[in-house]
Amino acid sequence: MREMLLAILLSVVSCPSFAAPVERIVARVNRDIITMTEWNDMVDMTVKSNGGKAVSPDTREKIANEVLERMIGDRLIIQAAIASGLKVTDTEVAPDVDREMDSIRAGFRTQKEFEMQLRKEGLGTEDLRWRLNQRFKDRYLYLKVLNRRQRELEAQAEISEEEMAGYASAHASTAGWMTEPAVRARHIQFSIDSTLSGDKKKEAVDEAMKKAEAARAALKRGEAFEDVAKSMSDDTVTRVNGGDLGSFSRGTYNEVIEKTAFSLKPGQVSEPVISPAGVHLVRVEEIIKPRLRNLDEKVTVQAPQVPGSTGAETEEITLREHIKGILRHQKMSLAMQDWVDGLKKSALIQRFKVESAKP
């Protein structure tokens, strides 16, 4: 808990005058500073967010440099928010401050122990509340200016049909964007009473097999599969359409029928196969190869995250909507990066030579 408290006390980004006097400064961003403690804490969080696995010194140094640049960008964004006139009131952040104060207090056995720890840092409870207040104000400012910029950029991020079609084609193998392999097939069914067992079931199977062989004989004589299905099939649903099962992918019908259908070539009729429903003859009319879905077909994607969601929720939207969202996000991300790069060019930024952030 002491480490958590120290991290809070040293993490306020827009209040350099309160940094610990022994803190090393790793960067100055106009009037703001970034301290070694802040940098180390953020690097540790970044490493942990990637699975918490141990990283090599070279990898950690690379992460540390990336984190520092991101922190510099964040400071500039907050400064831009203040310069643009955006404000955050104490009332807005009060609920967050109260929750954080309660959470910190809960880490100590008594109120006295909590206050003693604060005194060791040369602070009182109001000092801590002020710092938390500033931290949440900075966070709110950051989000407010980002939301404003995103709204401005979204209006400019037009996505053409050509862009969407090109992106879809280039990512044809992306899971969920291709249709499943499918077949168009017919069948002739000779039903077996599912309540039978033992010898009676065997007799029923034998009888159904005899009917299947009679149907095969008719087919060999040149009778059309559709006509034989209409006259002999017990499947009253498909019989009227000549045994037409339509087009289907795996997971639609009984596994026996599907396995048989996907093993046949167009025009080929199967040997009699037995499923829980009876004996079947299956004929494949067409093999349908996977294809890229058109832009107006629906795909299943991860649903937007909202408070209380688990992250596993999905939704069905058109491929057009999905790709448009991806491309708009890419364009906005590039535009946001250009904006931050512009802020950096016009800012006074000093990066001081210090050892890389260490664990």
C-alpha positions as CSV (number, residue, x, y, z in Angstrom):
1,M,0.0,0.0,0.0
2,R,2.9,2.4,0.7
3,E,4.1,1.9,-2.9
4,M,0.6,2.6,-4.2
5,L,0.4,5.8,-2.1
6,L,3.8,7.0,-3.3
7,A,2.8,6.3,-6.9
8,I,-0.3,8.5,-6.4
9,L,1.7,11.3,-4.7
10,L,4.2,11.4,-7.6
11,S,1.9,10.9,-10.5
12,V,0.2,14.2,-11.0
13,V,1.2,15.4,-14.4
14,S,0.5,19.1,-14.3
15,C,1.9,19.9,-10.8
16,P,5.7,19.8,-11.0
17,S,6.1,21.9,-8.0
18,F,4.9,19.1,-5.8
19,A,7.3,16.5,-7.2
20,A,9.6,15.0,-4.6
21,P,12.7,17.1,-4.3
22,V,15.0,14.1,-4.8
23,E,13.1,12.9,-7.9
24,R,15.1,12.8,-11.1
25,I,13.5,14.5,-14.1
26,V,13.6,12.5,-17.3
27,A,11.7,15.1,-19.5
28,R,10.4,18.6,-19.5
29,V,7.3,19.3,-21.6
30,N,6.9,23.1,-21.7
31,R,6.2,23.8,-18.0
32,D,5.4,20.2,-17.1
33,I,7.9,17.6,-16.0
34,I,8.0,13.8,-16.2
35,T,9.8,12.2,-13.2
36,M,11.8,8.9,-13.1
37,T,9.2,7.4,-10.7
38,E,6.3,8.2,-13.1
39,W,8.3,6.8,-16.0
40,N,9.2,3.6,-14.2
41,D,5.6,3.1,-13.0
42,M,4.2,3.5,-16.5
43,V,6.9,1.1,-18.0
44,D,6.0,-1.5,-15.3
45,M,2.3,-1.2,-16.1
46,T,3.0,-1.5,-19.8
47,V,5.1,-4.7,-19.3
48,K,2.5,-6.2,-17.1
49,S,-0.3,-5.4,-19.6
50,N,1.6,-7.6,-22.1
51,G,1.3,-10.7,-20.0
52,G,3.7,-9.8,-17.3
53,K,6.4,-12.0,-18.7
54,A,10.0,-11.1,-18.1
55,V,11.6,-9.1,-20.9
56,S,15.2,-8.6,-21.9
57,P,17.0,-5.4,-21.0
58,D,17.0,-4.4,-24.7
59,T,13.2,-5.0,-25.0
60,R,12.6,-3.1,-21.8
61,E,14.6,-0.2,-23.0
62,K,12.6,-0.1,-26.2
63,I,9.4,-0.2,-24.3
64,A,10.7,2.5,-22.0
65,N,11.5,4.9,-24.9
66,E,8.1,4.3,-26.4
67,V,6.4,4.9,-23.1
68,L,8.3,8.2,-22.6
69,E,7.2,9.4,-26.0
70,R,3.6,8.5,-25.2
71,M,3.8,10.3,-21.9
72,I,5.2,13.4,-23.6
73,G,2.3,13.3,-26.1
74,D,-0.2,12.9,-23.3
75,R,1.1,16.0,-21.5
76,L,0.8,18.0,-24.7
77,I,-2.8,16.8,-25.2
78,I,-3.7,18.0,-21.7
79,Q,-1.9,21.3,-22.3
80,A,-3.8,21.7,-25.6
81,A,-7.1,21.0,-23.7
82,I,-6.3,23.8,-21.2
83,A,-5.3,26.2,-24.0
84,S,-8.5,25.5,-25.8
85,G,-10.5,26.6,-22.8
86,L,-11.7,23.2,-21.8
87,K,-12.3,22.9,-18.0
88,V,-13.1,20.3,-15.5
89,T,-14.8,21.3,-12.2
90,D,-14.2,19.9,-8.8
91,T,-17.8,18.6,-8.8
92,E,-17.2,16.5,-11.9
93,V,-14.3,14.6,-10.4
94,A,-15.5,14.5,-6.7
95,P,-17.1,11.0,-7.0
96,D,-13.8,9.6,-8.4
97,V,-11.7,11.3,-5.8
98,D,-14.0,10.0,-3.0
99,R,-13.8,6.5,-4.3
100,E,-10.0,6.6,-4.6
101,M,-9.6,8.1,-1.1
102,D,-11.8,5.3,0.3
103,S,-9.8,2.7,-1.6
104,I,-6.4,4.0,-0.3
105,R,-7.7,4.2,3.3
106,A,-9.0,0.6,3.0
107,G,-5.4,-0.5,2.5
108,F,-4.5,0.5,6.1
109,R,-5.6,-1.2,9.2
110,T,-6.6,2.1,10.9
111,Q,-7.1,5.8,10.1
112,K,-4.2,6.6,12.4
113,E,-1.9,4.3,10.4
114,F,-3.1,5.9,7.2
115,E,-2.4,9.4,8.5
116,M,1.1,8.4,9.8
117,Q,2.0,7.2,6.4
118,L,0.9,10.5,4.9
119,R,3.0,12.4,7.5
120,K,6.1,10.4,6.5
121,E,5.6,11.8,3.1
122,G,5.2,15.3,4.5
123,L,1.5,15.5,3.6
124,G,-2.0,15.6,5.2
125,T,-5.3,14.1,3.9
126,E,-6.2,17.3,2.2
127,D,-2.9,17.3,0.3
128,L,-3.7,13.8,-0.9
129,R,-7.2,14.8,-1.9
130,W,-5.8,17.8,-3.8
131,R,-3.4,15.6,-5.7
132,L,-6.1,13.1,-6.5
133,N,-8.3,15.9,-7.6
134,Q,-5.6,17.2,-10.0
135,R,-5.0,13.7,-11.3
136,F,-8.6,13.1,-12.2
137,K,-9.0,16.6,-13.7
138,D,-6.1,15.9,-16.0
139,R,-7.6,12.6,-17.0
140,Y,-11.0,14.2,-17.7
141,L,-9.3,17.0,-19.7
142,Y,-7.5,14.4,-21.7
143,L,-10.7,12.6,-22.5
144,K,-12.6,15.8,-23.3
145,V,-10.1,17.1,-25.8
146,L,-9.7,13.7,-27.4
147,N,-13.5,13.4,-27.8
148,R,-13.6,16.8,-29.3
149,R,-10.8,16.1,-31.8
150,Q,-12.4,12.7,-32.7
151,R,-15.7,14.4,-33.5
152,E,-14.0,16.9,-35.7
153,L,-11.9,14.3,-37.4
154,E,-14.9,11.9,-37.8
155,A,-16.7,14.4,-40.0
156,Q,-13.6,14.5,-42.2
157,A,-13.0,10.8,-42.3
158,E,-15.1,9.9,-45.4
159,I,-14.8,6.3,-46.6
160,S,-15.4,5.5,-50.2
161,E,-16.9,2.3,-51.7
162,E,-13.6,1.7,-53.4
163,E,-11.7,1.9,-50.2
164,M,-14.1,-0.6,-48.5
165,A,-14.0,-3.0,-51.4
166,G,-10.2,-2.8,-51.6
167,Y,-9.9,-3.4,-47.9
168,A,-12.3,-6.3,-48.0
169,S,-10.4,-7.9,-50.9
170,A,-7.0,-7.4,-49.2
171,H,-8.3,-9.1,-46.0
172,A,-10.3,-11.9,-47.6
173,S,-8.9,-14.5,-45.3
174,T,-9.9,-12.7,-42.1
175,A,-12.0,-15.0,-40.0
176,G,-15.7,-14.5,-40.5
177,W,-15.4,-12.6,-43.8
178,M,-15.4,-15.6,-46.0
179,T,-18.5,-17.8,-46.5
180,E,-18.3,-21.4,-45.3
181,P,-17.7,-24.2,-47.8
182,A,-21.2,-25.4,-48.8
183,V,-23.0,-27.9,-51.0
184,R,-26.4,-28.0,-52.7
185,A,-27.9,-31.4,-52.4
186,R,-31.0,-33.7,-52.5
187,H,-31.8,-36.8,-50.6
188,I,-34.3,-39.7,-50.5
189,Q,-35.2,-40.8,-47.0
190,F,-36.6,-44.1,-45.8
191,S,-37.7,-43.6,-42.3
192,I,-37.0,-45.8,-39.3
193,D,-39.1,-45.6,-36.1
194,S,-36.8,-44.2,-33.5
195,T,-38.7,-46.0,-30.7
196,L,-37.8,-49.5,-32.0
197,S,-34.9,-51.5,-30.5
198,G,-33.4,-54.9,-30.8
199,D,-34.6,-57.3,-33.4
200,K,-37.5,-55.0,-34.4
201,K,-35.1,-52.2,-35.1
202,K,-32.9,-54.5,-37.2
203,E,-35.9,-55.6,-39.2
204,A,-36.9,-51.9,-39.8
205,V,-33.3,-51.1,-40.9
206,D,-33.3,-54.1,-43.3
207,E,-36.7,-53.0,-44.7
208,A,-35.4,-49.4,-45.2
209,M,-32.2,-50.7,-46.9
210,K,-34.4,-52.8,-49.4
211,K,-36.3,-49.7,-50.3
212,A,-33.1,-47.7,-50.7
213,E,-31.8,-50.4,-53.1
214,A,-35.0,-50.3,-55.0
215,A,-34.6,-46.5,-55.4
216,R,-31.0,-47.0,-56.5
217,A,-32.2,-49.5,-59.1
218,A,-34.7,-46.9,-60.4
219,L,-31.9,-44.3,-60.7
220,K,-29.7,-46.8,-62.6
221,R,-32.6,-47.3,-65.0
222,G,-32.3,-43.6,-65.8
223,E,-35.1,-42.2,-63.7
224,A,-34.5,-38.7,-62.4
225,F,-33.4,-38.3,-58.8
226,E,-36.2,-35.8,-58.2
227,D,-38.9,-38.1,-59.5
228,V,-37.7,-41.0,-57.4
229,A,-37.7,-38.8,-54.4
230,K,-41.2,-37.6,-55.1
231,S,-42.5,-41.1,-55.4
232,M,-40.5,-43.0,-52.8
233,S,-39.1,-40.6,-50.0
234,D,-40.6,-40.7,-46.6
235,D,-39.4,-37.1,-45.9
236,T,-42.7,-35.2,-46.4
237,V,-40.9,-31.8,-46.1
238,T,-38.5,-32.3,-49.0
239,R,-40.3,-34.9,-51.0
240,V,-42.6,-32.4,-52.8
241,N,-39.4,-30.6,-54.1
242,G,-37.7,-33.7,-55.3
243,G,-35.7,-34.2,-52.0
244,D,-34.2,-30.7,-52.2
245,L,-32.2,-29.9,-49.1
246,G,-31.1,-26.6,-50.5
247,S,-27.6,-25.2,-50.0
248,F,-26.0,-25.8,-46.6
249,S,-22.7,-25.7,-44.8
250,R,-21.5,-27.9,-42.0
251,G,-23.6,-27.8,-38.8
252,T,-26.9,-27.5,-40.6
253,Y,-28.1,-31.1,-40.9
254,N,-27.4,-34.4,-39.3
255,E,-23.7,-35.2,-39.3
256,V,-24.2,-38.4,-41.4
257,I,-25.9,-36.5,-44.2
258,E,-23.4,-33.7,-44.1
259,K,-20.4,-36.0,-44.1
260,T,-21.8,-37.9,-47.0
261,A,-22.7,-34.8,-49.0
262,F,-19.3,-33.2,-48.5
263,S,-17.6,-36.4,-49.7
264,L,-19.4,-36.5,-53.1
265,K,-18.8,-34.9,-56.4
266,P,-21.5,-33.0,-58.3
267,G,-24.0,-35.4,-59.8
268,Q,-22.8,-38.3,-57.7
269,V,-25.3,-40.4,-55.6
270,S,-24.2,-42.0,-52.4
271,E,-24.4,-45.5,-51.2
272,P,-27.3,-45.9,-48.6
273,V,-26.2,-44.3,-45.3
274,I,-28.0,-44.6,-42.0
275,S,-28.8,-41.7,-39.7
276,P,-31.0,-41.6,-36.6
277,A,-33.9,-40.6,-38.9
278,G,-33.5,-43.5,-41.3
279,V,-31.7,-44.6,-44.5
280,H,-30.7,-42.0,-47.0
281,L,-29.5,-41.7,-50.6
282,V,-27.8,-38.4,-51.1
283,R,-27.0,-36.6,-54.4
284,V,-24.9,-33.5,-54.6
285,E,-26.0,-30.9,-57.2
286,E,-23.3,-28.3,-56.6
287,I,-20.2,-27.7,-54.6
288,I,-20.1,-24.1,-53.4
289,K,-16.6,-22.8,-52.7
290,P,-15.9,-20.2,-50.0
291,R,-16.1,-16.6,-51.2
292,L,-15.6,-13.2,-49.8
293,R,-18.9,-11.9,-48.4
294,N,-20.4,-8.9,-50.2
295,L,-20.5,-5.7,-48.2
296,D,-24.2,-5.9,-47.4
297,E,-23.9,-9.4,-45.8
298,K,-23.7,-9.6,-42.1
299,V,-20.7,-10.7,-40.0
300,T,-20.3,-11.4,-36.3
301,V,-18.0,-9.0,-34.6
302,Q,-17.1,-8.0,-31.0
303,A,-19.7,-5.6,-29.6
304,P,-18.6,-2.2,-28.4
305,Q,-17.5,-2.2,-24.8
306,V,-19.9,-0.5,-22.3
307,P,-19.9,-0.4,-18.5
308,G,-20.7,-3.8,-17.2
309,S,-19.8,-5.7,-20.3
310,T,-17.6,-8.8,-20.1
311,G,-15.7,-8.2,-23.4
312,A,-17.1,-11.4,-24.9
313,E,-20.3,-9.9,-26.3
314,T,-20.8,-10.0,-30.0
315,E,-23.1,-8.4,-32.5
316,E,-24.1,-8.8,-36.1
317,I,-23.5,-5.9,-38.5
318,T,-23.0,-5.7,-42.2
319,L,-19.5,-6.1,-43.5
320,R,-19.8,-2.6,-44.9
321,E,-20.4,-1.1,-41.4
322,H,-17.6,-3.2,-40.0
323,I,-15.0,-2.2,-42.6
324,K,-16.1,1.4,-42.5
325,G,-15.5,1.5,-38.8
326,I,-12.0,0.0,-39.2
327,L,-11.0,2.4,-41.9
328,R,-12.4,5.4,-40.1
329,H,-10.5,4.4,-37.0
330,Q,-7.3,4.1,-39.0
331,K,-7.8,7.5,-40.6
332,M,-8.6,9.1,-37.3
333,S,-5.6,7.5,-35.6
334,L,-3.3,8.8,-38.2
335,A,-4.9,12.2,-38.0
336,M,-4.6,12.2,-34.2
337,Q,-1.0,11.2,-34.5
338,D,-0.4,14.0,-36.9
339,W,-2.0,16.4,-34.5
340,V,0.2,15.2,-31.6
341,D,3.3,15.4,-33.8
342,G,2.3,19.0,-34.6
343,L,2.0,19.7,-30.9
344,K,5.5,18.3,-30.3
345,K,7.0,20.5,-33.1
346,S,5.7,23.6,-31.5
347,A,6.5,22.6,-27.9
348,L,9.6,23.0,-25.8
349,I,10.6,19.5,-25.0
350,Q,13.7,18.4,-23.2
351,R,14.7,14.8,-22.8
352,F,17.4,14.4,-20.2
353,K,20.0,11.7,-20.4
354,V,19.1,9.2,-17.7
355,E,19.4,5.5,-17.3
356,S,16.6,3.5,-18.9
357,A,13.6,2.8,-16.6
358,K,14.4,-0.3,-14.5
359,P,12.1,-2.9,-12.9
